[in-house]
Amino acid sequence: MGIQVSIRNDTDEVVTAEVKGQDGKEISGWKLTIPVGDEKRLTTNFGLEVGVRHKLLLSWGPRPEDKMEQRFWVPRPRGPVHLTATMLKSQTQLRMLEAEHLIEEIMPGMRIEDRNYHGKTYKRCFVANELVTYLLLHRLAADTQEAIEKCQALVKCRIIEHVCTPQDFKTEVNDFENKYLFYRLRETHKMVAPKMESLTVDELISEPRRSSMRFRSFINNRLMSIRGLEGWLEKRSKLGLWQKRYFRVLVDDESKLGNHIAYFENTTSLTPKGIIPSDEINLVEMYEYSKQNRTFRITMTNDHNGKNSYILRAPSPDICLKWLGALKPFAQTLSSTDVVSRSALVFVFTDEMIRVFAKMLKPISFKAGEWICQRGERADDFYLLRNGKIGIYIRTRHGQEILYCQQTPISFFGESVFISQSSTVPLRKASCKAMEDCELLVLSQKDREEFMKKFHEIKGQLFVLLQTGIEKRIAQVPFLKGLKPNDIAKLKLGLHYQSLRKNEVLFYEGDPGSDFFIVYAGALKIVQYDQKNDKEVLLKTVGKADCFGEIALLLSGIPRTATVVATAPTLLLSLSEETFKSFMKIAGLKINVIMRERIVNTFKQYHIPFFEAIPEKNFKELATVCRIESFSHGEAIFKEGEDGDRFYIISFGEVAVSVDGKEIALLHQGAYFGEIALVVEDTPRTATCIATRKTVLLSMSKVDFRGFFEDRPEALADVELKIAGKKCQIRSIMYHPKGVEFFTNYLKKQYAEESMEFWHEVRAYRKWAMQIDLVDQKAIQKKAEEIMNKYIKEGSERQVNISSKMAKEIIKEVEANNASPLTFVDSEKEVITLLSRDKLGSFKQSEEFRKLMAKVGGYQVNAKTKAKGGKKRGGSRIDLGAVAQAVNSSRSSVRAMENNSQPSLTIETSRASEGKSQ
């Protein structure tokens, strides 16, 4: 989509703005004339290239001093950018955006913590020409000159000055050269801290010194950690000699971990001595195990054309572990120690137990389609899946073997050998087949007995981990409560253990989701990127027995709506979408239960204002009329001119709103649109809404919405008042408790309250009369005579203004002793019609109506928005002119009969002036 840019002319002159590329040619779509007080919106995907320098030409008058020219690097997309002409004239805004972009590109290259070279340790430092090399190798600069210019820009705005020690950075130096200039970083500065964290403005400049710039949070955490991975290692040659080489992980695509690992002659070399393709790494492991070991091995796949393996030696054990941790994610196969360390066993095993257990494991391979074990066989061995995929088969009540679930690496089976309380060997409860070529690590009965003898104290901990602990956690999941023991046993077969280290990311916001998680032990934080304020927001923390990700069980591949990070060593139980669906068939669970909970949480989270009249206890019932919809990038949700019959809330993603092909707004998570469709009839869409990326919406149809309010006319009236405001129908006022109160007070001041009193009395009469037995006709007749004498007869105490013809018909019917529940229906309708025609308009201009809207809590309308005819809320805009026509020209139903056997009462309302409806 590109960066969404808006430029507002806050000056007293017409402003023209033009952007030109590096070649001096005008960029199409970027020549703008902005009238005073106006605002132009566009996106950077029109000809602008991120990271490339462009030129802005600004003019606000005929004189030479009324023109300004500024060169800038186009920043990386981070969220909407709002510019003003005044700030552009002062060059402050563009400089700030440019500096933020350069910080994100350049600063990771300065984050070299400690470097050992020829026996000497350099701490917290960087070298000028090394930084230039970094920018070139990571493709952050097209050539050396551009790299120097980018570094010079950071020097000029005094960013580099803030992270360097005063004695090593002379304030009069206003340039940056591609030389061996040594800069020592301030160890106390958070930018130089060992932990790679995302920094805010205050953290970046913790001790400001003559800085004229202020910055928002910067740096992509995942990208930063990858780009910061570089340093000196020794590579063993074919002859067994150790050669010092400078290793770097080079990234071509930010969405990937990396494309290749390159090693160079020195820190400024641009041509690598060799390349290790990351997608051809099979295994990364310690070369030999000891506390002081600093040697590790990279084993390549059979597809690799070069060496079979690379043996590398780090300057220290700590640096060795750092490289191991960074390179292991590239490996296609895990070592035995890694498999055990990443399994659930790590939560009860000590380091010694892990090493001993890993050594006892024997690799065994199976071809796709080959049975690994069969149900009913002796469960002598314990299996850990190293790579590949296996299927778990269970037997149905009819004796048929069916595929229940599939397991991926780090999962295990055969754990009954550790938890069995019987002296006899347990039998397999399920069959297991290789779904593709796979490799398992097997612990034989003999080795298991030897291990348990050596570490006998572990038996009780294993029983809790693999038996009682799981059952306890399952029972704490709301929609899994009350499962039968047999169902719990089947569910356990499909669960997958996943362990996380502290600060390890489980998944990122936007990643496709397919698993539901239960926290067995540990703690995690759930964070979300706030695009509006450009910062990370903590949504909540989860701990033992909590669960999350249930939306992934409902919609396949749905993007994650938040990032989840372990704040402590954590063990999770995960359940895949496929396994869950299989289990639901077996256990008889209904997916609507989970979906309902999800929707209720959405209502609570986003505080939709016109739902506030609905008690929270009714949210679950309202959720039954909602559905979750998923839209892919570029897919239209609805188009301008189409009939509007659904309301939408953005649960995840982004929606572009355009009118006549021009984008006017960009809506994000929590925004809602199309609510007018809930309360007005035959409403054409006045805009086109398109998903700009994978987007999840919560939607509700007009029919279902009104069905929910069938027995709640007061609540529906509240919703209609909140949405329509001054353009509401009289029905919304008459059915609203506060509405009818303020309207009655207004009519009293106009000496016209008898019509309201009559409406209340005949409505109450109708409801009462419909519920009594026909044998009590005398009671109906008596009550009808009282109403007639009070309101209908000529000269009566509170005579209402209805037609003489209608009055005569009522009198005739009552005096003939033929009174019925429907006697006053026509007059009830006529009174409402007259009130709408004669009193509603003036009421909406009164102080009483203003008080009503204050009580109802409708949308806030500022002067500027009001002048444009709109109401701001939640990211979209209500067209008041649209509502005027749509509401007042619609036929609204007042439910005259609560009994389905009786006809409904329809009230005609007057028509407003012509206008478009939303």
N, C-alpha and C positions, 0 to 999 in steps of 0.2 A: 504493500500500500504506500510506502514511503512516509516521510514526515508530513504531518498535517500542519500547515503554516497558515496563520491568519495575520494580516497587517492592518492595523487600525490607524486611521488618520485623526490624531488628536490635536492637530494644529489648526490655524485659522486660514491656511492656504491649501489649494489643491496640490497634491503630491503625486509625482510620477516616479516609478521605480522600475529599473531594468537590470536584468542579470545577464552577464556574458560569460562564455566559457573561456578556457585557457587559450584557445585560438583567437579570442576576441570577437567571435560570432555571437549574435544574439541567441539566447535560449528561448525556444518556442514556448509561448504561454507565460513567460515571465516579464512581459512588458505591461505594466499596470498603471492606470490612472485612477487615483483614489480621491473622490470628493471629500470635502470637509465632513467629519463625523461618520464617514462610511467605513466599511471593513471589507477586505477582499480575502477570500480563502482559496487555497490551492495546495497541491501536494508536490513533494520533491521528486516524485517519479516522472515528472515532466522534464526530462533532459538533464537533470542534475545528477552528478556522480559523487557518491560519498567518498570523502578523503581527497578529492581533487579541488584545486584552487580555482575559484571563480571571482568575478568582479561585480560589485553592486554599484550602480549609478543612481543617485538620488537627486531629485530636483524639486524645489518648492517655490520657485520664483524665477524671474527673467535675469536677475543680476548674477554675475559670476560667483559671488559669495553665497548664492542660494543653491549652489550645486555641490555635490560631494561624491567622491569616488572611494570605494573601499574594497580591498581584496580579502578573501576569506576562504578557508577550507570548509567544504560542506560537511556538517556533523553527521555522525551515525544516528540512525533512527532510534529515538528513545521515548517519544511521546509527542503530543501536540505542542507546537511552538507558537506563542502569542507575542507578536511584535507590535511596537507603536512607532509612528513616524518620528516622534521626539527622541526616543531612545536610539533609533537608527541614525538620526542626525548627529547624535553625540558619539556614535560608534561603539557604545557600551555593550548593547545587547549582542551584536554579532561577535565582538571580541570575547564575550563570556561564553557563547555557544562554541566558538572555535576553540577556546582554551579547554573547555570540558572535553571536546573531542580529542584534542591533542594529549590531554592527560591520560585518557583511556588508551590511546595508542602507544604513548612513549613511556609512561611511568612503569609498566611491567618490565621493560627492559632495564630499568635502573634497580629493580628489586633483586639484586644479587646479594645474598646474605653473607656467607663466608666462602672464600675461594682459596684453595690451597694450590700453590704453584711453586715447584722447585723448592719445597720445604718451607715456604713462607706463606703465612695466612694473611689475606687481605679481608678486613671486616668492614661491612657496611659501606661499600664504595661502588663507584662506577667510573669508567674511562670514556672520554668523549668519542673517540673513534670506534670504540666497541659498541657504543650506543647507536652510532650511525650504521654499523654493520648489522646490528639487531633489526633496525627498521627495514633495511634492504632485504634481509633473509626472510623476514616475516611478511614481506610484500606490503608493508605499510607506507613505503615510499617508492616512487617509480625509479628514482635514480639518486645518486649521492647528493646532488644539489638540493633536491626536494627534501631529503632527510635532514640536511643541515638547516634549511629554512624552517622546517617544523620545530627543530630543537631551538633555533634562534627565537622563534615565537614564544616558546615557554620561558626563555631567558628574559625577554623583553617585558613580559607580564609578571616576572619575578616569582614564577612558580618553582623553578629549580633552586632559586635562592633560599626558599623556605625549608628545603629538605637537606641543604648542605651546611656544613659547619662554617661559621663566619670567617675563620682564618683561611679556609680553602676556597672561598668564593669572594672575590673582590667586587664590591657594589658598583665600582665604576666600569666593570667589564659589562659591555652591552652587546656581546656577540658570542657566537658558538662556532668553534672550528673543528674540522675533522682531523684532529691531532691527538697525540698521546697526552691529553690533559686529564689530570687525575683529580677526581672530586670525592671527598670523603663525606659520607652522609651522617646526619645527626642521629645518633642512636636513640635519643630521647623522643624523636619525632615519630608519631604513629604511622607515618607513611613508611618508615624504615623498620617497623616492628617485625619480629619473626613471623607472626601469623598473617596469612594472606586474607585480609578482611575487606569488605566494602566500606569505604570511608565517606563520611558526610562532610559538609562544608567546614564545620567547626573542628572536626578531627583532622582534616587536611591541613588547615592552617591553625594549629593549636596555639602558636605564638606569633600572631601576625606582625610583620615588620614592613611598614611602608607599602602594604598591598592595596591596590585599588580594585582588585577583582574579588568576587564572591562566587562560590561554586556550589552546585547541588551535588548529591551523591554521584559517584562515577564508578566505572570499572565493572565489567562483567566478571563475576567471581570465578566462574568455571574457565573462561578464556584466560583470565589473568594467571591462574595457577598453572595452566599449560604453557603459556608463553614464558613464565618465570622458570621453567624447567630447563636449565642448562648448567654446564660446569665441566671441570676437568676430571677425566677418568683415564685409567691406564688400560689399554687393550693388548691382550696377549697375541703375539704373532704366531705364524705357523712354526717358527723355530723356537718358540717358547720365550721370546724376549718381550718385555713390557714396553709399550710405546705410549707416551702421553698424547692424548687427543682431547679436543674441546667438543663436547657433545651438546647437541641442541635437539629439542622436539619442535619440528616446524609444522605449522598448521596452515592449510590452504582454505579450509572451510570451517567457520566458527561453530557450526552445528555438530562437528565431529571432534573426537578427542585429538586426532592428529593423523597426518598422512605418512610421515616418515621420520625416522631418527637419523640425523646426520652428524658425522664427526669431522672436525677440521684440524688443520695444522696448528692454528692459533685462534685467538679471540676475534681477530679482525679479518680472517680469511672469508672470502665469499664463495670459493669453490671447495666443496667437501672432498675429503679424502675417501670417503665411502658413505653408503646409505643403507640403513636397515629399514625396509618397508614395514610399517606397523601392522598391516593386514596380513603379513606373512610370518608373524611371530607365533610360534606354537606354545612355548613354555618359557616362563621367567622364574628362576629359583636360585636360592643360595647355592654356591658351588660346594661349600662344605660348611657344616654346622658347628659353630663355636661362638662364644660371646664376643670375641675380638675379630671375628671374620669380617672382611670387607670385600669379598669377592663374590660375584654372582655370574650366572650364565644365562644367555638368551639362546634358546633352541628354535631353529626356524622350521617351517613346514616343508614338505616334500616339493612344493611348488617353487620354492626359493631357488634362484639360479646361483647364488653365491655360496658362502660358507654354510656348513650345517649348523654351526653354533658360534657364538661370540662369548669369550670369557673376559669380563671386565673387572677392574679393581678400583675401588673408591678410596679417597684419601683417609676416610675414617669409617667405623662401623655405622655411625649415625647417618652419614651421607649415603652409605650403601643401602641402608633401610629406606631412605628417602627415594632413591632411584628404583628400588624394588617396588615400593608402593605406587610409584608413578607409572612404571612400565607393565605391571601385572594386568591392568585392565585391557591392554592390547592383546594379551596372550589368549590363544584359542583353547589352551588346555591348562588346567591348574595342577600344581604339584600336590602330592599326597598331603603335605603339611598345610598347604593353602586350603585344600578341600575340608580338612578337619577344622582348621581355624575359622572358616566361614560357615561352618555348620552350627547347629544348635548345641553341639557337644562342647563348644568353647565356653559355654556359660557354666559348666561344672568341672571342666578339665583345667588342670594347671599347665604351665608351659612344658613341664617335664612329661606330663601325661600326653599332651599333644604330640610331642616328638616320638615317644614310645609307641603310641597308637598308630601314628602315620607310618612308622617303619614296619609295623606288623601287617599293614594293608598290602594286598597283592592285586595288581591290575589284571582284569579279565575283559576280553572284548566279545561283543555279540553283534551279529549281522542283523540288519533290518528284517523283522518278521520272525526272528528266532525267540523261542520261549526261554525266559531266564529261570523261572520257577513256576510251579503249578499249585493251585489250591489243594490243600490236604496233605502236601508233602511236609516232611520234617523241617522245621525252621532252625537248622543248625548254624547257618551263617548270617552275618550282618553285612549289608551292602550300602555303599555310598556311591552315588552317580557322579562321575567325573565330567563326562561330556556326552552329548547325544540326548535322546528323549526316549522314555519308557512309558508303556501304558499299563494301567492297573485295571484288571478285569475282575468283576464280581459276579456271583451267581444270583439270578432272579428267583422269585418264588416258584417259577415254572421250571427251574433247573437249567436255564439258558445262561451261558457266559456272555456278558456284555461289557463293553469298554466303559468304565466309570470315569476315569480321569487320566491325564498324562502328567508325568513329572519331569522336571528339567534339572540340570546340574545343581549339586549340593544337597539335593533331597536324598533321603535314605529310606530303607525298608528292612524289615527283619528285626526291628527293635524289641520285639517280644522276648528275645533271648536275654535281654538285660532286665526286663521287668516281670518276667514270669515268676509267680510265687510257688509254682509246682516243681517237684523234683524231676518230672518227666520233660522231655523236649517238646515245646509247643509245635502245633501244626500251622501251616500257612493258611491265612483267612482269605487270601486273594491270589490270583495268578498275575504274573508279570511278563510282559513281552517287550522286546526292543522295537520301537516304532521307527527307528532309523539306526544306522550304525552307531554303536555307543560303547563306552568304556566305563566299567565299574571298578571300584576298589572293594575287595572282599576281605572281611575278617573271619577267619576260620574258627571253628569251635575250639580247637586246641589253643590258638593264639588268644582267643577271648578269655578262656579260663586262666591262661597265664597272666593276662593283663589284670583281670579281676583279683587274682591272687596277690599281685604286686601292689595294686591300689584297691584294697578291699573296702576302704572307707567311701568309695565312690558309688557303691551300689544303691544306697538310700537316695542319694541326690539324683541318680539316673531315673529311679522309680518316680520321683516327684516331677522331674522334667518331662518324661515321656508318657506318663500315665495320669496321675491325679491332677497335675498342674494344667494340662491341656483341657481335661474335662471341666475343671473349674472355670477356665477362661471362656470356653464355649457357652457355659451356662450364664455368663455375664453379658453376652451379646443379646440385645433386646429381641431381635427377630429369630433367635435360635433357642430362646428359653422354652423349656418344656419338651425338648426332644427325648424320644425314647432311647434306652441304652443301646439298642441295635442300630438306631439311626446315628447316634454319637460315634459308634465304632466305625460306621461307614464314612462319616464326615472326616474322621481322623485320617482315614486312608488318603483323602484328597488334599489334606492340609500340607503346606510347604513351609518349612522353617527358613527364616532369613535373619541373619545376624548383621548388625551394623556397628561400626566403630563410632566413637564420639566425633561429631561434626561431619559424619558421612551423610551424603544426600541420598535419600531413598528414591525420590523422583523430583523432577522440576516442573514448575507450572507450565502447562502447554504440552507436556509429554503425553503420548497416548496411554490411556489407562485400561487395564484389563484384570486387575486384582483388587480384592478386598483384604484389609489388614486388621488383625487383632494384636494388640500389644501384650505379649507374654510377660516381658520384663523390660525395664529401662524407661526412657523418656524421649519425646520428640517435640519439636516445635513446628507449627504449620504457619507459613508466611505467604504473603501475596504481594505482588508488585502493584503499587498504587500509581497508575498512569497519570492521574490528574496532578498529584503532588510529587511525582517522580521519586518515590522512595519505597522501601520494603516495609510492610506492615505486618506485625504479629497478630494473627487471627486468634490462635489459642495454642495451648500446650496440651499434650496428651501423655498419659502414663499407663501404668499397669492396669490391664483389664479394659482399657478404652479401645474403640475401633473406629476406622475411617475408610473412605474410598468405596463406599457402598454403591455410588453412582456407576462405577465401572462394571458392576454386576448387571446393570440395567441396560446400558448402551455400549455396544462393542466399539472399542477404540476411541472412546470419548476423551477429549483432552483433560488432563488434570487441571483443576481450578486453583491449585496452590502448590507451593514447594514444601516438601517435608524433609526436615533435617534432624538427625539424632543428636540430642544434647548430652547423651550419656551412652555407654555401651548398651545396646538394645537388641532384644530378640523379638521377632515378629512371627506370627502365624499368618500365612497368606492363603487366600482361596481364589482361584482363577474363575473367570466368567463361565468357561465351559464346564468346569467341575461343579460349580454352583448350580447351573441349570440341570445337570445330571442328578445332583443330590435332591433338588427340589421335586423332581419327578418321583424319586424314591420316598422322600419324607412327606410329600404332599403339602409343601409350603406354597404360599401364594406370593408372587412378586409384587402384587399391589400393596402389600403391607410395607415393604421396604420403600417402594416408590412414594407412598403416602407420607412416610416419615421424612423423606428427602424434600418433598414439596413443602411440608409444614416448616421445616428448617429454613427454606428459602423465604417464606412469608415473614418469619421472625427476623431473619438476617437483614433484609432490605427495607423493612418498615414502610411498605407501600402505604401512603397516607390515607387513601380512600378505603383501605381494608381495616383501618383502626376501629371502625364501628363494630367490627365482628369480634366477638369474644374469642380468646385464644382456644378455648375448649372446642369451638366450632371449626378451627382450622383444618382438623383432620377430615371433617365432612366436606369442607370446601376443596381440599386436596383431591378428593375422589373425582371431581369434575375437571381436573387439570391433566395435562400430559406433557412429557418431556420430548422436545424435538431437537434434532441435530441438523445443522446446515454446514456444508463444505465451503471452502473459499470461493467467492464469486457467485454463490447461489442466491437467487432472489427469494426473500421471505414473502414479500408481496410487492406489487407494482402500482404505480400511480394510476388512478382511475378504476382499479378493481374494487369490488364490493368489500367492505370491511366487516368481518364477523368474528375476529379473534383479537385478544389482548395478549401482549408478550412481555416477559421479564427476561433480561439477559443474565443467565446463570454463569456463563463463561463465554469469552470471545469478544467480538467487536462487530458493530453494525454501522454501515454508512447510510446516511439519509440523503437523498437527492430529489430535487424538484426540477422538472424540465431538463433533466440530464446534468444538472449542476449540483455538486455535493454541497450541502448546507450544514451538516452536522455529523459527528462521529460519536456513537454511543458505546459505552463500555459496560463492564460487569456492574450489575445493580440498577442500571437504567431500565426504563420500561416505556412502552409505546403502544399505540393502538387502543388506549383505554376508552376513547370516545365510542368505539364500536360496541362497547358493553352496554351503553345506555341510550343510544339513539338508533333509529331504524334507517335502513337503506343508506348506509354511510359509505360513500366512495373514498378510497384512499387518496390523500392529497400529496403523497410522496412515495418514492420507491425506496425500499429498505433492502440492502444487500449485505450478506455476511462477508467481511473482509478477510476472515480466516476461519478455521474450524470453530463453530459457534454452537453453543447449547442454549436453547430457549425454553422457558416454562410458558405454556400457552393455555388459554382458556377461551372457550367459545361463548358467544352471546347467549345462545340457547341454554347451555349448561349453567352459565352464570345466573341467568334469570330463574332457572329451575331451582338453584340453591336458595334463592330469596323468595320462593313461592309462599312460604309461611312467615316471611320476615319483611313485609313491605316497608317497615320503618328503617331497617338496615339498608335496603335498596335505595330508599329516599336519601339517606345519608351519603351513600356512594355517589348518587346522581348530583347532589348539591356540591360535593367536593370537586367533582370533575367539571360540571357545567357552570357553576358559579352564577353570575348574573343572567346567564342564558338558560337557566333551568326551566323546566315545565312546572306548572302549578301543582301537578301531582306530587312532585318531589317535596314541595312545601306542605301540602295537606297531609301527607303521610308521615312527615318528620315531626317527632314530638316537640322539638324546639321551634321548628318551622311554623307549625300551626299556632303555637303560642305567640310568636312575634307577629305573625300575620293577623291574628285576632286583636292583639294590642293596637296594631296599626289601624284596623277597621274600626275599632272603638273611637279612635281619634277622628275618624272620618264619619262617625255616626252611622256606620253600615255593618255593625257586627251581627245583625239579625240573620243575614245570609249564612254566616259561618255557624251560628247556633243551630239554624235549621238543618244544615248539612250534617252536623254531628248527630242531631237527634234522629233524623230519618235514616242515617247509616246505622246507628245503634238499633233502631226499630227493625230494619231489614234483617240484621244478623240475629236479633232476638226472635223475631217471628218465624224465621226459617227453622228454628230448632225446637219449637213447641209442637205438641200434637194438634191435629186438626180438630179434635174434640173440644179444644180450648179456644174455639173461634171467638167466643165472647171476649176473651182477654185481648185478642188481636184487634177486634172491632173497637173496644174501649180505648186502646192506646192510639189507634188511628184517628178516632174522633177528637182526642185531646190535641194531637198534632195539627189536625185540620182547623180546629177552633183557635189555636194559638197563632198559626202562621199563614193559613190559606184564605179563610173567609174574609170578605170585605169588611174593613174596619176592625180586624182582629188585633190583639195586643202587640204582636211582633210580625206584622204582615211582610212577607218576602216578595221580592220583585220577580214574579214569574208571569208568563203570558196568561191573559184572561181565559183563553181556551183551555190551557192546561189546568188552571185552577178549577174551572167548571167541571172538567172530567173527574178530578180527584173528589170534589164535593159530591158529585152524582154517585160515584162508586161507593163512597163511605156512607152516605145517607141511605143507600139501598142495602145496607148491611152486607156488602160484598168486599169488605176490606181484606187485603192479602199482603204477604211479604213484599209484593212488587208494586203496591199502590203508589209509592212515592219515588219509584226508580227514575222516571223521566224528569221529575222535578229536581231530583238530586243531581242529575246530569246537567240540567239547565242552569242551576245555581253555580256549578263549577265553571261552566262556559262563560257565564256573565262575570264572575269574579276574575277569570283569566282575561277577559276583554277589557273590563272597566277598571280593575284595581291592581292587577299584577304588575303592570308597567310602572305605575307610580310607587308601588311598594318597593320595587327594586332600587328606586332612587332615594329611599327613605333611610333615616338613621336606624330604624328597626331592622331593616335588611342587613345593614352593615354589622349590627350586633349579632344577627343570626350567623353570618359568615364567619365572624370572629369565634363564635361558639363552635361552629361546625369544624373550623380548622381547614378551610380551603387553601388553595395554592396562594403563595405570596406573589403579589404583582408589583413590580417596581415601576417607576414612571416611564423609563425608557421602553420596557417591555410592553407596558400598557399602550404606549403611543403606537407601537407596531402591531397592536391587536393580538398579543399573545400572552400566555401564562407560562412561566418557567417552572420546571420541575424535572428532576431525575434525568436530565440530559436531552429531553425532547421538548416540543413546544406545542401548546394547544392554539389553534387558530380560532379566535373568538368569533370572527365572522362566520366561520364554518359551523361552529356550534349553534350560532343564532338560527341559521336556516334549518340545520338538521334537527335541532330540538323542537323548534316552534312549528315546523311544517310536518312533524311526525304525528301519527295518531297514537296516543298513549292510552293504555288500558288501566282503568281503575277496577279492581276486582270486585264487582258488585255482589257476586255470588261465590262464597267459599265452597259451596257444594257443586261438584262437577255436573250434576244433573240440571243445574240452572244456567240460563244464558249469562254471558259476561256483559258488563256495562262498559260502554265506550264513550269517552268524552272528547269532543272536538275542541281543539285549541286554535287560536288565530295564527295566521302566518306572518312571519317577519319578512323583512326585505330580502331580496335574492342575494345569495353568496355561496361560496364553495363550502362543502362540508368535509370534515376530516374523517 
